[in-house]
Amino acid sequence: MEHEFNVIIERDEEGWFVARVPEIRGCHTQAKSLDKLMARTREAIEACLEAGAVPKQVSRFVGVQRISIAS
């Protein structure tokens, strides 16, 4: 059986890419390149599932918007 997971990727202040999987509590990883990040994210998901994590239902991903507000 194949499952699909949403992966949220951000870049931190030190330049690391950080991925988290909202459907699995505590499932996250980081890497210096996007290619390495995706490999590590797959490993993190597999490890969480093997450890007994139960994915929760979340809303279907639609997109991301960036909004600027002058202060």
MDAnalysis code that builds the backbone (N, CA, C; Angstrom):
import MDAnalysis as mda
import numpy as np

u = mda.Universe.empty(213, n_residues=71, atom_resindex=np.repeat(np.arange(71), 3), trajectory=True)
u.add_TopologyAttr("name", ["N", "CA", "C"] * 71)
u.add_TopologyAttr("resid", np.arange(1, 72))
u.add_TopologyAttr("resname", ["MET", "GLU", "HIS", "GLU", "PHE", "ASN", "VAL", "ILE", "ILE", "GLU", "ARG", "ASP", "GLU", "GLU", "GLY", "TRP", "PHE", "VAL", "ALA", "ARG", "VAL", "PRO", "GLU", "ILE", "ARG", "GLY", "CYS", "HIS", "THR", "GLN", "ALA", "LYS", "SER", "LEU", "ASP", "LYS", "LEU", "MET", "ALA", "ARG", "THR", "ARG", "GLU", "ALA", "ILE", "GLU", "ALA", "CYS", "LEU", "GLU", "ALA", "GLY", "ALA", "VAL", "PRO", "LYS", "GLN", "VAL", "SER", "ARG", "PHE", "VAL", "GLY", "VAL", "GLN", "ARG", "ILE", "SER", "ILE", "ALA", "SER"])
u.atoms.positions = np.array([
    [0.842, -1.179, 0.000],
    [0.000, 0.000, 0.000],
    [0.889, 1.245, 0.000],
    [0.564, 2.196, -0.824],
    [1.344, 3.425, -0.928],
    [0.584, 4.582, -0.298],
    [1.302, 5.396, 0.474],
    [0.724, 6.573, 1.117],
    [1.415, 7.818, 0.586],
    [0.689, 8.915, 0.512],
    [1.268, 10.206, 0.154],
    [1.234, 11.104, 1.378],
    [2.296, 11.877, 1.556],
    [2.393, 12.779, 2.689],
    [2.751, 14.181, 2.206],
    [2.192, 15.184, 2.846],
    [2.600, 16.564, 2.597],
    [3.921, 16.800, 3.313],
    [4.833, 17.510, 2.666],
    [6.113, 17.858, 3.277],
    [6.266, 19.375, 3.182],
    [6.445, 20.013, 4.318],
    [6.641, 21.459, 4.349],
    [8.144, 21.711, 4.478],
    [8.674, 22.489, 3.543],
    [10.112, 22.757, 3.510],
    [10.347, 24.248, 3.705],
    [11.251, 24.552, 4.619],
    [11.654, 25.933, 4.878],
    [13.180, 25.986, 4.931],
    [13.729, 27.169, 4.832],
    [15.172, 27.344, 4.962],
    [15.422, 28.185, 6.210],
    [16.284, 27.684, 7.101],
    [16.524, 28.426, 8.337],
    [17.577, 29.509, 8.143],
    [17.838, 30.266, 9.197],
    [18.750, 31.408, 9.112],
    [20.195, 31.010, 8.837],
    [20.531, 29.743, 9.034],
    [21.892, 29.269, 8.771],
    [22.019, 28.604, 7.394],
    [20.919, 28.594, 6.624],
    [20.956, 28.034, 5.280],
    [20.553, 26.575, 5.170],
    [20.208, 25.932, 6.264],
    [19.763, 24.538, 6.232],
    [18.327, 24.467, 5.735],
    [18.027, 23.448, 4.936],
    [16.650, 23.163, 4.557],
    [16.055, 22.281, 5.648],
    [14.853, 22.631, 6.085],
    [14.181, 21.899, 7.161],
    [12.848, 21.400, 6.626],
    [12.597, 20.103, 6.788],
    [11.343, 19.500, 6.314],
    [10.571, 18.956, 7.503],
    [9.257, 19.143, 7.448],
    [8.395, 18.514, 8.450],
    [7.185, 17.920, 7.753],
    [6.660, 16.869, 8.359],
    [5.530, 16.135, 7.802],
    [4.359, 16.312, 8.761],
    [3.399, 17.195, 8.431],
    [2.311, 17.501, 9.364],
    [1.455, 16.296, 9.746],
    [1.359, 15.311, 8.876],
    [0.516, 14.146, 9.169],
    [1.099, 13.230, 10.240],
    [2.407, 13.356, 10.504],
    [3.058, 12.484, 11.485],
    [3.718, 13.358, 12.551],
    [3.158, 13.329, 13.729],
    [3.665, 14.151, 14.830],
    [5.155, 13.874, 15.073],
    [5.952, 14.945, 15.105],
    [7.369, 14.817, 15.402],
    [8.243, 14.387, 14.243],
    [7.676, 14.247, 13.059],
    [8.446, 13.790, 11.897],
    [9.047, 14.993, 11.186],
    [10.368, 15.136, 11.315],
    [11.065, 16.246, 10.683],
    [12.531, 15.878, 10.489],
    [13.209, 16.616, 9.615],
    [14.627, 16.406, 9.365],
    [15.202, 17.654, 8.720],
    [16.514, 17.668, 8.498],
    [17.156, 18.820, 7.859],
    [18.344, 18.359, 7.041],
    [18.756, 19.207, 6.088],
    [19.920, 18.924, 5.245],
    [20.374, 20.217, 4.587],
    [21.577, 20.194, 4.034],
    [22.130, 21.371, 3.354],
    [21.650, 21.489, 1.912],
    [21.202, 20.378, 1.289],
    [20.708, 20.432, -0.093],
    [19.304, 19.845, -0.159],
    [18.546, 20.262, -1.166],
    [17.187, 19.743, -1.322],
    [17.185, 18.261, -1.666],
    [18.140, 17.809, -2.488],
    [18.208, 16.383, -2.828],
    [18.423, 15.536, -1.578],
    [19.372, 15.940, -0.741],
    [19.644, 15.211, 0.496],
    [18.449, 15.307, 1.444],
    [17.800, 16.473, 1.468],
    [16.642, 16.654, 2.339],
    [15.524, 15.676, 1.979],
    [15.252, 15.522, 0.693],
    [14.171, 14.621, 0.289],
    [14.497, 13.170, 0.643],
    [15.747, 12.771, 0.484],
    [16.148, 11.411, 0.870],
    [15.985, 11.222, 2.377],
    [16.424, 12.202, 3.134],
    [16.297, 12.115, 4.599],
    [14.840, 12.156, 5.042],
    [14.008, 12.915, 4.330],
    [12.587, 12.989, 4.683],
    [11.927, 11.637, 4.476],
    [12.237, 10.981, 3.362],
    [11.703, 9.635, 3.117],
    [12.133, 8.681, 4.237],
    [13.406, 8.752, 4.627],
    [13.909, 7.904, 5.715],
    [13.197, 8.214, 7.032],
    [12.972, 9.503, 7.303],
    [12.300, 9.898, 8.545],
    [10.861, 9.376, 8.581],
    [10.158, 9.487, 7.455],
    [8.780, 8.985, 7.390],
    [8.766, 7.484, 7.624],
    [9.641, 6.760, 6.939],
    [9.698, 5.301, 7.102],
    [10.017, 4.919, 8.546],
    [10.961, 5.634, 9.165],
    [11.322, 5.336, 10.554],
    [10.153, 5.595, 11.501],
    [9.437, 6.696, 11.289],
    [8.283, 7.011, 12.135],
    [7.199, 5.942, 12.001],
    [6.929, 5.527, 10.775],
    [5.901, 4.499, 10.553],
    [6.318, 3.167, 11.160],
    [7.601, 2.804, 11.008],
    [8.095, 1.556, 11.600],
    [8.020, 1.589, 13.120],
    [8.159, 2.787, 13.704],
    [8.096, 2.936, 15.162],
    [6.657, 2.956, 15.677],
    [5.694, 2.869, 14.758],
    [4.299, 2.793, 15.168],
    [3.514, 4.082, 15.072],
    [4.098, 5.114, 14.487],
    [3.362, 6.374, 14.330],
    [2.141, 6.143, 13.443],
    [1.037, 6.741, 13.843],
    [-0.196, 6.633, 13.069],
    [-0.456, 7.986, 12.403],
    [-0.374, 8.029, 11.065],
    [-0.625, 9.297, 10.379],
    [-2.035, 9.799, 10.634],
    [-2.157, 11.104, 10.860],
    [-3.480, 11.693, 11.064],
    [-3.952, 12.321, 9.757],
    [-5.229, 12.421, 9.606],
    [-5.808, 13.070, 8.424],
    [-5.619, 14.568, 8.551],
    [-5.166, 15.195, 7.501],
    [-5.069, 16.651, 7.459],
    [-5.753, 17.128, 6.189],
    [-5.977, 18.396, 6.129],
    [-6.589, 18.963, 4.932],
    [-5.685, 18.729, 3.732],
    [-6.281, 18.673, 2.582],
    [-5.520, 18.501, 1.345],
    [-4.764, 19.788, 1.036],
    [-3.483, 19.673, 0.714],
    [-2.643, 20.834, 0.420],
    [-3.132, 21.533, -0.830],
    [-3.220, 22.860, -0.763],
    [-3.669, 23.662, -1.903],
    [-2.528, 24.518, -2.429],
    [-1.817, 25.202, -1.558],
    [-0.737, 26.060, -2.000],
    [-0.228, 26.946, -0.883],
    [0.717, 27.780, -1.223],
    [1.317, 28.695, -0.260],
    [1.281, 30.096, -0.851],
    [0.964, 31.059, -0.038],
    [0.969, 32.455, -0.451],
    [1.878, 33.221, 0.496],
    [2.568, 34.198, -0.022],
    [3.415, 35.071, 0.793],
    [2.795, 36.467, 0.757],
    [2.642, 37.073, 1.927],
    [2.013, 38.388, 2.023],
    [2.979, 39.337, 2.727],
    [3.190, 40.505, 2.142],
    [4.013, 41.545, 2.765],
    [3.112, 42.600, 3.388],
    [3.463, 43.019, 4.606],
    [2.704, 44.048, 5.313],
    [3.697, 45.089, 5.809],
    [3.501, 46.333, 5.431],
    [4.363, 47.418, 5.894],
    [4.057, 47.722, 7.349],
    [5.102, 47.952, 8.112],
    [4.880, 48.287, 9.522],
    [5.388, 49.667, 9.846],
])
